[in-house]
Amino acid sequence: MGNDNWPEVGEFVVCTVKNVTDFGAYVELEEFGGREGFIHISEIKAGWVKYVRDYVREGQKIVCKVLNVDPSRGHIDLSLKDVNDHQRRAKIQEWKNEQKAAKWLQFVAEETKTDDDSTLQALHEKLVEEFGSAYTAFEEAAIEGEKAFKSVKVNKKYLKSIIKIAGENIKLPFVDIAGYVDLTCNLPNGIEVIKQALSAANSINDVDGKDIRLEISYTGAPRYRIKVIAPDYKKAESVLKKSAQTAVDTIAKLGGHGTFKRHIESAKA
C-alpha cells in the first residue's frame, strides 16, 4: 500500500539510492510514496569518507535511520552509519513482508471483486492499526483463523478472503519436542488408573487450541512418550510440561505414582 505520510525521527526506512554526489547521496524512501531523502557524506560511514561511491551506488537498496524531517521544506535527513547489520536485516525483512501483504491484499480485492482503491486502502490501514502490520494480520489469520479477528471489525467477505489467502500463502513454522512420563500403579485397577492419567494428559490438547498437536505413545513399561507439535518452542514446552504434570498429578490422586523426564539419555525424540 502507498504511504503519503512522513517518516518519524529515529525510524528505520528502506531507501533506493538515486543519485550519488561528492558530498552525499540522494535516495527515495520506498515506504513513503517515493519521498526524497539525503545522506550527507558525514552520515555514510563512521570515520573519514573520501569517495561516497565506495559505499553506495545508484539503484542500491539500503536501510537508513531518519535524523530530521522538515515537511515545510520537503526535506528528510538520513544516516546510513547509524544502522547496524541486525537492524538492516530486520528492516529489510519487514519491508519484504509488507510487500507480500500488499500483493495478498490485491488478491483479496480480486477475489471479492473490490475495485475501489479507497476501500482497499481503508482495509490495509485497519489491519495495520489492529495488528501493527498487514503481514502480521495475514500471519495471525493463518494461525488462528477467525479467532484472530474476534475484536476486529472487518467485513465478513474480506475476512473470509484474508483467511483463505493467508492459508494458501503462509507456511507456518512448526516445531516438535518430546518428553517422557513414567507411570506406575500397584492397585488392582492399576491399568485403568494409568489410562485415566494418560487421558487427562491428552486432554490438554483440547485446551490449548487447534494449532497444537499432542501425541502420547507407549515406549515400554513404565514409560510413555509425550510428543508436542506447535508453532514455536515456547508454546510447545508449555504444553508438554502441562500435559506431563497433568498425568503425574492425576495418577497420584488415584493412588499411583508418576515422574516427568524432559530428556531420556539414548532415547530418540
C-alpha positions as a printed NumPy array, in Angstrom:
array([[  0.   ,   0.   ,   0.   ],
       [  1.193,   3.526,  -0.656],
       [  2.002,   5.759,   2.282],
       [  1.761,   9.546,   1.895],
       [  2.807,  10.295,   5.463],
       [  6.198,  11.466,   6.625],
       [  8.627,   9.204,   8.483],
       [  9.354,   9.815,  12.149],
       [ 12.732,  10.813,  13.547],
       [ 14.577,   7.687,  14.695],
       [ 12.649,   5.414,  12.34 ],
       [ 14.429,   2.953,  10.057],
       [ 13.449,   3.245,   6.406],
       [ 14.175,   1.313,   3.208],
       [ 15.65 ,   3.531,   0.503],
       [ 16.747,   3.278,  -3.113],
       [ 19.849,   5.296,  -3.989],
       [ 19.017,   7.689,  -6.838],
       [ 21.998,   9.991,  -7.137],
       [ 25.478,   9.855,  -5.622],
       [ 27.444,  13.106,  -5.346],
       [ 30.771,  14.164,  -3.858],
       [ 29.057,  15.364,  -0.682],
       [ 26.455,  12.648,  -0.129],
       [ 23.637,  10.641,  -1.7  ],
       [ 20.034,  11.355,  -2.617],
       [ 17.641,   8.477,  -2.01 ],
       [ 13.988,   7.597,  -2.469],
       [ 12.056,   6.301,   0.55 ],
       [ 10.233,   3.165,  -0.587],
       [  7.559,   3.166,   2.121],
       [  6.665,   6.846,   1.912],
       [  5.408,   7.397,  -1.591],
       [  8.902,   7.81 ,  -3.017],
       [  9.725,  10.891,  -0.923],
       [ 13.303,  12.036,  -1.335],
       [ 15.878,  11.995,   1.435],
       [ 19.517,  12.95 ,   1.686],
       [ 22.502,  11.239,   3.347],
       [ 25.335,  13.665,   3.996],
       [ 28.847,  12.293,   3.499],
       [ 29.4  ,  12.507,   7.266],
       [ 26.499,  10.065,   7.765],
       [ 27.675,   7.493,   5.234],
       [ 30.179,   5.73 ,   7.465],
       [ 31.898,   6.24 ,  10.799],
       [ 35.263,   7.852,  10.149],
       [ 36.555,   9.692,   7.127],
       [ 34.965,   9.02 ,   3.729],
       [ 36.866,  10.106,   0.623],
       [ 34.532,   8.765,  -2.058],
       [ 30.821,   8.3  ,  -1.317],
       [ 30.563,   5.916,  -4.248],
       [ 32.825,   3.47 ,  -2.428],
       [ 29.921,   2.819,  -0.047],
       [ 26.701,   3.412,  -2.002],
       [ 25.753,   3.293,  -5.667],
       [ 22.764,   4.222,  -7.79 ],
       [ 19.987,   1.626,  -7.719],
       [ 21.147,   0.08 ,  -4.43 ],
       [ 18.593,  -0.725,  -1.726],
       [ 19.786,   0.449,   1.691],
       [ 18.339,   0.954,   5.175],
       [ 18.754,   4.37 ,   6.79 ],
       [ 17.842,   5.989,  10.079],
       [ 15.793,   9.186,   9.96 ],
       [ 17.676,  12.092,  11.575],
       [ 15.447,  15.037,  10.747],
       [ 12.165,  15.705,   8.926],
       [ 11.072,  19.116,   7.666],
       [  7.739,  18.808,   5.793],
       [  7.633,  22.572,   5.086],
       [ 10.821,  22.255,   3.023],
       [ 10.106,  18.709,   1.899],
       [ 13.434,  17.693,   3.413],
       [ 14.469,  14.442,   5.121],
       [ 17.962,  13.936,   6.586],
       [ 19.131,  10.339,   6.862],
       [ 22.015,   8.338,   8.291],
       [ 23.483,   5.134,   6.903],
       [ 26.203,   4.756,   9.532],
       [ 23.679,   4.616,  12.42 ],
       [ 22.181,   1.328,  11.176],
       [ 23.847,  -1.898,  12.3  ],
       [ 23.673,  -5.233,  10.473],
       [ 20.921,  -6.643,  12.698],
       [ 18.73 ,  -3.555,  12.262],
       [ 19.313,  -3.599,   8.495],
       [ 18.348,  -7.266,   8.12 ],
       [ 15.281,  -6.883,  10.335],
       [ 14.061,  -3.814,   8.43 ],
       [ 14.608,  -5.398,   5.012],
       [ 12.674,  -8.488,   6.121],
       [  9.854,  -6.332,   7.485],
       [  9.712,  -4.4  ,   4.207],
       [  9.66 ,  -7.587,   2.133],
       [  6.882,  -8.971,   4.329],
       [  4.802,  -5.844,   3.817],
       [  5.313,  -6.097,   0.058],
       [  3.937,  -9.639,   0.234],
       [  0.981,  -8.439,   2.298],
       [  0.248,  -5.695,  -0.248],
       [  0.179,  -8.312,  -3.007],
       [ -2.101, -10.545,  -0.916],
       [ -4.482,  -7.636,  -0.378],
       [ -4.658,  -7.292,  -4.155],
       [ -5.657, -10.97 ,  -4.247],
       [ -8.365, -10.165,  -1.669],
       [ -9.572,  -7.307,  -3.887],
       [ -9.723,  -9.572,  -6.938],
       [-11.476, -12.385,  -5.088],
       [-14.078, -10.074,  -3.522],
       [-14.418,  -8.039,  -6.751],
       [-13.364,  -4.851,  -4.962],
       [-12.112,  -2.246,  -7.435],
       [-12.334,   0.77 ,  -5.126],
       [ -8.792,   1.749,  -4.122],
       [-10.024,   3.768,  -1.136],
       [-11.83 ,   0.717,   0.268],
       [ -8.708,  -1.39 ,  -0.088],
       [ -6.593,   1.363,   1.478],
       [ -9.012,   1.567,   4.411],
       [ -8.783,  -2.21 ,   4.885],
       [ -4.977,  -2.017,   4.842],
       [ -4.981,   0.79 ,   7.41 ],
       [ -7.361,  -1.18 ,   9.627],
       [ -5.083,  -4.225,   9.603],
       [ -2.039,  -2.085,  10.418],
       [ -3.928,  -0.333,  13.22 ],
       [ -5.093,  -3.59 ,  14.812],
       [ -2.081,  -5.866,  14.207],
       [  0.866,  -3.499,  13.797],
       [  1.379,  -4.526,  10.167],
       [ -0.639,  -6.044,   7.332],
       [  1.709,  -9.031,   7.186],
       [  1.14 ,  -9.779,  10.874],
       [ -2.608,  -9.712,  10.212],
       [ -2.247, -12.357,   7.488],
       [  0.104, -14.37 ,   9.718],
       [ -2.404, -14.339,  12.576],
       [ -5.152, -15.287,  10.116],
       [ -3.119, -18.332,   9.035],
       [ -2.536, -19.399,  12.648],
       [ -5.801, -18.512,  14.386],
       [ -8.351, -18.112,  11.599],
       [-11.417, -16.075,  12.539],
       [-10.418, -16.168,  16.208],
       [ -7.623, -13.686,  15.468],
       [-10.228, -11.15 ,  14.329],
       [-12.785, -11.573,  17.11 ],
       [-12.282,  -7.981,  18.333],
       [-11.605,  -6.503,  14.891],
       [-14.393,  -5.048,  12.77 ],
       [-13.756,  -6.363,   9.261],
       [-16.401,  -7.06 ,   6.627],
       [-17.136, -10.813,   6.551],
       [-16.369, -11.188,   2.852],
       [-12.935,  -9.607,   3.333],
       [-12.261, -11.647,   6.455],
       [-13.125, -14.905,   4.698],
       [-10.857, -13.993,   1.787],
       [ -7.968, -12.902,   4.068],
       [ -8.074, -16.217,   5.94 ],
       [ -8.201, -18.202,   2.694],
       [ -5.323, -16.327,   1.06 ],
       [ -3.258, -16.439,   4.265],
       [ -3.675, -20.209,   4.406],
       [ -2.593, -20.527,   0.782],
       [  0.476, -18.314,   1.05 ],
       [  1.901, -18.6  ,   4.565],
       [  3.695, -21.756,   5.554],
       [  3.636, -21.809,   9.324],
       [  6.837, -22.787,  11.102],
       [  6.195, -25.724,  13.411],
       [  8.49 , -27.428,  15.887],
       [  8.117, -30.753,  17.649],
       [  9.546, -31.769,  21.007],
       [  9.08 , -34.779,  23.255],
       [  9.278, -35.728,  26.907],
       [  8.573, -38.877,  28.918],
       [  6.439, -39.817,  31.903],
       [  6.922, -42.951,  33.993],
       [  3.55 , -44.05 ,  35.367],
       [  3.042, -46.898,  37.834],
       [  0.143, -48.119,  39.944],
       [  0.095, -51.298,  42.043],
       [ -3.644, -51.217,  42.709],
       [ -5.846, -53.99 ,  41.25 ],
       [ -7.223, -51.482,  38.716],
       [ -3.751, -50.095,  38.017],
       [ -4.089, -50.323,  34.227],
       [ -7.308, -48.304,  34.308],
       [ -5.667, -45.734,  36.572],
       [ -2.805, -45.296,  34.104],
       [ -5.287, -44.963,  31.228],
       [ -7.124, -42.228,  33.125],
       [ -3.883, -40.37 ,  33.749],
       [ -2.958, -40.56 ,  30.062],
       [ -6.419, -39.462,  29.006],
       [ -6.176, -36.441,  31.285],
       [ -2.741, -35.608,  29.849],
       [ -4.079, -35.877,  26.295],
       [ -6.977, -33.521,  27.053],
       [ -4.5  , -30.641,  27.337],
       [ -4.524, -30.595,  23.533],
       [ -8.175, -29.531,  23.529],
       [ -7.481, -26.727,  25.973],
       [ -4.551, -25.21 ,  24.085],
       [ -6.144, -24.977,  20.652],
       [ -6.221, -26.456,  17.202],
       [ -2.714, -25.276,  16.3  ],
       [ -1.293, -27.759,  18.819],
       [ -0.853, -31.491,  18.181],
       [ -0.2  , -33.753,  21.12 ],
       [  0.616, -37.451,  20.738],
       [  1.114, -39.945,  23.566],
       [  2.632, -43.342,  22.882],
       [  3.805, -46.344,  24.897],
       [  7.563, -46.952,  24.762],
       [  7.915, -49.783,  27.32 ],
       [  6.85 , -50.194,  30.935],
       [  6.514, -47.881,  32.758],
       [  7.388, -45.208,  30.213],
       [  5.128, -43.169,  27.933],
       [  6.294, -40.637,  25.362],
       [  4.532, -37.291,  25.009],
       [  5.197, -35.527,  21.705],
       [  4.038, -31.958,  21.064],
       [  3.918, -30.195,  17.699],
       [  3.377, -26.426,  17.984],
       [  4.102, -23.147,  16.154],
       [  7.065, -22.32 ,  18.411],
       [  9.255, -23.81 ,  21.129],
       [  7.816, -21.669,  23.915],
       [  4.294, -22.92 ,  23.31 ],
       [  5.498, -26.486,  22.722],
       [  7.421, -26.544,  26.013],
       [  4.459, -25.078,  27.882],
       [  2.034, -27.702,  26.539],
       [  4.498, -30.564,  27.114],
       [  5.058, -29.615,  30.76 ],
       [  1.35 , -29.038,  31.322],
       [  0.435, -32.402,  29.804],
       [  3.114, -34.305,  31.711],
       [  2.232, -32.619,  35.01 ],
       [ -1.427, -33.449,  34.462],
       [ -0.534, -37.133,  34.031],
       [  1.62 , -37.102,  37.176],
       [ -0.988, -35.259,  39.286],
       [ -3.855, -37.444,  38.06 ],
       [ -2.164, -40.764,  38.773],
       [ -1.059, -39.519,  42.204],
       [ -4.663, -38.659,  43.114],
       [ -5.784, -42.131,  42.016],
       [ -3.202, -43.981,  44.114],
       [ -0.304, -44.374,  41.712],
       [  2.997, -42.651,  41.08 ],
       [  4.38 , -40.632,  38.163],
       [  7.518, -38.735,  37.187],
       [  8.31 , -36.488,  34.24 ],
       [ 11.591, -36.56 ,  32.323],
       [ 12.179, -33.934,  29.62 ],
       [ 15.077, -35.864,  28.077],
       [ 15.963, -39.563,  28.236],
       [ 19.541, -40.487,  27.538],
       [ 19.89 , -42.565,  24.341],
       [ 16.182, -42.172,  23.608],
       [ 15.282, -40.684,  20.233],
       [ 12.722, -37.91 ,  20.048]])
